[in-house]
Each structure stands twice: as C-alpha cells, then as structure tokens.
Amino acid sequence: MQKAIIGKKVGMTQIFDETGHVIPVTVIEAGPCVVTQLKTTENDGYSAVQLGFEDIKEKKLSKPEKGHLAKAGVAFKKHLKEFKLEKANEMKVGDQVKADVFAKGDHIDVTGTSKGHGYQGAIKRFGAQRTPTSHGGGPVHRHAGSMGSTSSPSRIFKGHIGAGQMGVEQTTVQNLIVVKVDPELNMIVVRGAIPGPKGGIVYLKNTVKTIHVAKGAAGISTNPQKASARVNPQKASARG
C-alpha cells in the first residue's frame, strides 16, 4: 500500500456538494500518528512501518509496552498498528503522519470493528425464516430447526447457522471516496458509512480496488455502414 493512517470515528453527518446534492459522510479524526518502529528486510524479512495513535498515561501501559515506546523515544501511545507501506524505508522513527497524507478525491479502504449486538438467534443473525405460526407449529417459531442429517454424516457441518454472538468482528468497507481533508483539525471526511460505533478506532489505507476513470459518452458513429436508413439509402431497411 502507498498511504495509511490510524483514526477514530467521530460520527455521521451530511454535506452539500457544488450542485446542491446531499452527500452522507462520516467524519474521522485521523492522526496525528507517529512512527514507533520500522521493519526492514535485513532484520525482519519484510518492510513495514508501525504507527502509534492517541496519547496515553504511562501508568495505563504494561511494562513491555512502555519499554517498546521508550526505546523508540516517542510519546506513549494507546494504539499501535503496522502497515506495509511501499516507502517504509524512507521513513524514520519519530516521523509524524497527519491527515493531509490523503487528499480530496482519494479512494480508500476503512477497516474497523463492527458494532456488537450481543447473543442473537438464527433469524436476526443470519436472516433465517421462522416456522408457520399456526397448525401445530408449537413454541419453536424462532428456533434454528433441523441441524443436519441422521446417521450420515452423524454430525453438524462446520459453519452451520445458529444462535451466537453477533457483531464485534473486523470489517472493511472498500472504495470510499474522500470528500474533505482538514489538516488543522486532523479531520478526514469520507462519503458513506464505516464500521464501528462512535469513538471506535479505524484504519485508513488506499484502496486495493482498481479505479476506472469514467469516459465520455459514446459519440455518433462515422461509419456509413452503421448509419440509419434515413442517412444511408443502401441499407436493406431503406430499400424495402
């Protein structure tokens, strides 16, 4: 990847573009992040950079965390994340990465932890269908139902739908467009929704999608063989 930063979801709002259309956007407090460690091909077998985000008191860190950050000579950070950047070798420990690493119009992928919904049944968790509510349905209308075959295979296949914990999973929304960047406020505004609750930590990086530039509308063909009968009298439709 080329660019990346750690941020915090502030919330959603809406703005108006130049033509007056309403755009739903999510405001993200992005950075400033500091480089806390460098991974090199010689020492680690790959090239990457570790970023730290959000200051924290020393007493809230474990001894290994304090030692790691003290060795880097940077302020104590609450969140650390490693990114395999293409230009990681050009960065140094202590360098800052701010919101202006992205610009208006950039396409990014946002990764976060989805909202938790607690312990849920199969209907809400997987969209399963409930049983009929009449004709002897019994008190099992929202149960998962049959789990599988009988003597063969005599087990439930892995991944079968059922009740359980819903949410709190790492989720990535791809190909979001940056609408606005404010380096002074450490703010990045993206079009659309991103995973997680307000105040949740998110990771922004340039999208892995291939961006296709929209081309202009197809013009009128200059091939006389493709012209309509009104223009080309040699066509069969014109002779008939």
JOZI-V846507 format. One line per field, one symbol per residue. ss: DSSP state (A for helix, B for strand, O for the rest). A space follows every 50 residues. Layout:
# JOZI-V846507
ss=???
This chain:
# JOZI-V846507
ss=OOOBBBBBBBBBBBBBOOOOOBBBBBBBBBOOBBBBBBBOAAAAOOOBBB BBBBBOOAAAOOAAAAAAAAAAOOOOBBBBBBBOOOOAAAOOOOOBBOAA AOOOOOBBBBBBBOOOOBBBOAAAAAOOOOOOOOOOOOOOOOOOOOOOOO OOOOOOOOOOOOOBBBOOOBBBBBBBBBBBBBOOOOBBBBBOOOOOOOOO BBBBBBOOOOOOOOOOOOOOOOOAAAOOOOOOOOOAAAAO
